[in-house]
Amino acid sequence: MRLILADDAVLLREGLARLLQDAGHEVVAAVGDAPALVEAVAADRPDVAVVDVRMPPTHTDDGLRAALRIRESWPEVGVLVLSQYVDKTYAAQLLAGSGDRLGYLLKDRVSEVAEFLDSLERVHAGGTVIDPEVVRQLLARTSRADPLRRLTGREREVLHRLAQGYANGAIAEGLHVSLSTVEKHIQAIFDKLELPATPAYSRRVLAILRYLDD
């Protein structure tokens, strides 16, 4: 696939470019700041942009804002965001709305090469990939009553895998149950989290973001 990399850390950017090229992908641009990222995407229209959250010019949320602009202006371009830490606010902003062709991974995941490349392929294929540690923190809500506590243990397992971007068939295979059972669990999750069907957003994403704002 054709990729654009955006990270202000030169060593990480160059190392990631080499890794991806060795895996048979084409890195059409590698940039170090958010404005350059937007310009590169506008010019080259890659399959996926791999984006660091904190980049120049302000070193705060520039990468995130660039990612949001890419998703708005060029929805056919996949976006895989890399973050040093789990940040619920960033996750909520990025994953609100459609979760198609979207990933949110911690940078540590890059060192697990096979898993990182698999995540990239899933984003390219139109899926959603969320780091398991992000999912764990989003689901760790025991301090107050919330609808997630209505879920059974098996429904939580399904939600965990659904949030990582796995298709229903892959969830069924991983949990050794039938596809129809998985579909029933997912519908139960939507019902318990009070997520009505609407084309305005992806219930599969909102299922783990419903109660992010404390």
VMD Tcl script that draws the C-alpha trace (Angstrom):
set ca {
  {0.00 0.00 0.00}
  {1.01 3.67 -0.37}
  {1.77 5.34 2.96}
  {2.60 8.73 4.44}
  {4.43 8.88 7.77}
  {4.26 11.86 10.14}
  {6.45 11.97 13.26}
  {8.85 14.65 14.49}
  {11.24 12.04 15.92}
  {13.66 11.53 13.01}
  {15.00 8.17 14.15}
  {11.52 6.72 14.67}
  {10.29 8.13 11.37}
  {13.21 6.76 9.38}
  {13.13 3.43 11.17}
  {9.42 3.06 10.54}
  {9.89 3.96 6.89}
  {12.54 1.27 6.50}
  {10.37 -1.31 8.26}
  {7.43 -0.59 5.99}
  {9.53 -0.58 2.83}
  {11.07 -3.92 3.82}
  {7.52 -5.25 4.21}
  {6.78 -4.31 0.60}
  {4.92 -1.03 1.12}
  {5.63 2.29 -0.60}
  {6.34 5.28 1.65}
  {5.45 8.22 -0.58}
  {6.30 10.86 2.03}
  {7.78 11.08 5.55}
  {7.26 14.41 7.29}
  {7.96 15.94 10.69}
  {5.10 18.35 11.35}
  {1.32 18.59 11.01}
  {1.10 21.19 8.19}
  {3.49 19.14 6.07}
  {1.34 16.07 6.71}
  {-1.82 17.75 5.44}
  {0.02 19.06 2.37}
  {1.46 15.61 1.63}
  {-1.94 13.91 1.91}
  {-3.52 16.55 -0.35}
  {-0.79 16.02 -2.95}
  {-0.28 12.24 -2.84}
  {-3.58 10.78 -1.54}
  {-2.03 7.73 0.17}
  {-3.90 4.60 1.20}
  {-3.04 5.22 4.86}
  {-1.43 8.04 6.85}
  {0.48 7.02 9.99}
  {0.33 9.99 12.36}
  {1.92 10.91 15.69}
  {-0.44 12.81 18.03}
  {2.09 15.35 19.34}
  {4.00 17.16 16.59}
  {5.16 20.65 15.65}
  {4.30 23.43 15.49}
  {2.91 23.36 19.07}
  {3.84 19.82 20.16}
  {0.38 19.36 21.68}
  {-2.46 17.92 19.60}
  {-1.30 19.05 16.15}
  {-1.12 15.52 14.79}
  {-4.59 14.73 16.06}
  {-6.07 17.86 14.49}
  {-4.34 17.01 11.21}
  {-5.78 13.48 11.41}
  {-9.27 14.89 11.96}
  {-8.85 17.18 8.95}
  {-7.70 14.26 6.80}
  {-10.74 12.21 7.80}
  {-13.03 15.13 6.97}
  {-11.41 16.18 3.70}
  {-10.23 12.83 2.33}
  {-12.38 10.09 3.93}
  {-10.96 7.49 1.56}
  {-7.54 7.84 3.25}
  {-7.03 5.53 6.22}
  {-5.56 7.05 9.38}
  {-3.45 5.15 11.91}
  {-2.67 7.37 14.90}
  {0.28 6.62 17.19}
  {0.32 7.96 20.74}
  {2.86 7.73 23.55}
  {0.17 7.43 26.21}
  {-3.49 6.50 26.52}
  {-5.48 9.73 26.29}
  {-9.24 9.32 26.55}
  {-9.94 12.81 25.21}
  {-7.91 12.17 22.07}
  {-9.55 8.79 21.62}
  {-13.02 10.28 22.00}
  {-12.35 13.05 19.47}
  {-10.78 10.76 16.93}
  {-13.18 7.86 17.18}
  {-16.42 9.83 17.34}
  {-18.47 9.20 14.23}
  {-17.55 6.58 11.69}
  {-14.73 4.24 12.65}
  {-13.97 3.10 9.10}
  {-10.30 2.98 8.09}
  {-9.12 4.14 11.50}
  {-6.57 3.00 14.07}
  {-5.36 4.25 17.46}
  {-2.25 2.49 18.76}
  {0.30 3.13 21.47}
  {3.80 3.63 20.08}
  {5.05 0.59 21.99}
  {2.96 -1.50 19.59}
  {5.30 -0.54 16.72}
  {8.02 -2.73 18.24}
  {5.74 -5.74 17.78}
  {6.31 -5.72 14.04}
  {3.90 -8.44 12.93}
  {1.08 -7.01 15.02}
  {1.75 -3.47 13.81}
  {1.76 -4.54 10.16}
  {-1.45 -6.52 10.70}
  {-3.09 -3.43 12.23}
  {-2.02 -1.37 9.24}
  {-3.53 -3.92 6.84}
  {-6.81 -3.92 8.77}
  {-7.06 -0.12 8.63}
  {-6.31 -0.25 4.90}
  {-9.07 -2.84 4.47}
  {-11.61 -0.48 6.06}
  {-11.53 -1.71 9.65}
  {-11.05 -0.12 13.05}
  {-8.05 -0.98 15.22}
  {-7.77 0.16 18.84}
  {-4.81 -0.75 21.03}
  {-5.71 -3.43 23.61}
  {-4.34 -1.21 26.39}
  {-6.61 1.62 25.29}
  {-9.54 -0.79 25.30}
  {-8.58 -2.03 28.78}
  {-8.55 1.48 30.20}
  {-11.78 2.44 28.49}
  {-13.52 -0.60 29.91}
  {-12.09 -0.23 33.44}
  {-15.07 1.55 34.95}
  {-15.80 0.27 38.41}
  {-15.84 3.57 40.33}
  {-19.41 4.50 39.38}
  {-22.52 2.85 38.07}
  {-22.60 2.79 34.29}
  {-24.24 0.65 31.62}
  {-21.04 -1.29 30.96}
  {-21.65 -3.03 34.27}
  {-24.84 -4.47 32.81}
  {-22.80 -6.59 30.39}
  {-22.13 -10.25 31.05}
  {-18.59 -11.59 31.07}
  {-18.98 -12.99 27.56}
  {-20.47 -9.73 26.28}
  {-17.41 -7.92 27.65}
  {-15.17 -10.36 25.79}
  {-17.06 -9.70 22.57}
  {-16.90 -5.93 23.16}
  {-13.16 -6.12 23.79}
  {-12.57 -7.84 20.45}
  {-15.15 -5.75 18.60}
  {-13.41 -2.58 19.79}
  {-10.10 -3.80 18.38}
  {-11.68 -3.91 14.92}
  {-12.29 -7.64 14.48}
  {-15.12 -8.66 12.18}
  {-17.93 -10.78 13.60}
  {-16.58 -13.94 11.96}
  {-13.14 -13.44 13.50}
  {-14.70 -12.85 16.93}
  {-16.70 -16.07 16.59}
  {-13.59 -18.00 15.63}
  {-11.53 -16.53 18.47}
  {-14.18 -17.29 21.10}
  {-15.11 -20.68 19.58}
  {-18.79 -19.82 19.20}
  {-21.13 -19.51 16.25}
  {-21.49 -16.37 14.18}
  {-25.14 -16.06 15.18}
  {-24.12 -16.16 18.86}
  {-21.69 -13.30 18.32}
  {-24.36 -11.30 16.50}
  {-26.76 -11.82 19.43}
  {-24.09 -10.69 21.90}
  {-23.36 -7.56 19.86}
  {-27.05 -6.68 19.67}
  {-27.32 -7.19 23.44}
  {-24.34 -4.85 23.94}
  {-25.97 -2.16 21.80}
  {-29.25 -2.55 23.69}
  {-27.66 -2.42 27.15}
  {-25.56 0.61 26.22}
  {-28.68 2.26 24.77}
  {-27.21 2.79 21.30}
  {-30.07 2.99 18.76}
  {-29.45 2.18 15.12}
  {-28.75 5.29 13.05}
  {-26.60 6.02 9.97}
  {-25.11 9.06 11.75}
  {-22.47 7.10 13.65}
  {-20.88 3.69 14.15}
  {-22.36 1.82 17.10}
  {-19.39 -0.53 17.03}
  {-17.12 2.38 17.97}
  {-19.49 4.17 20.34}
  {-19.92 0.93 22.30}
  {-16.54 1.54 23.92}
  {-16.61 5.34 23.89}
  {-20.10 5.86 25.34}
  {-18.87 6.85 28.79}
  {-15.44 8.34 28.10}
  {-16.32 11.80 29.39}
  {-16.13 11.70 33.18}
}
mol new
graphics top color blue
foreach p $ca { graphics top sphere $p radius 0.5 }
foreach p [lrange $ca 0 end-1] q [lrange $ca 1 end] { graphics top cylinder $p $q radius 0.2 }
display resetview
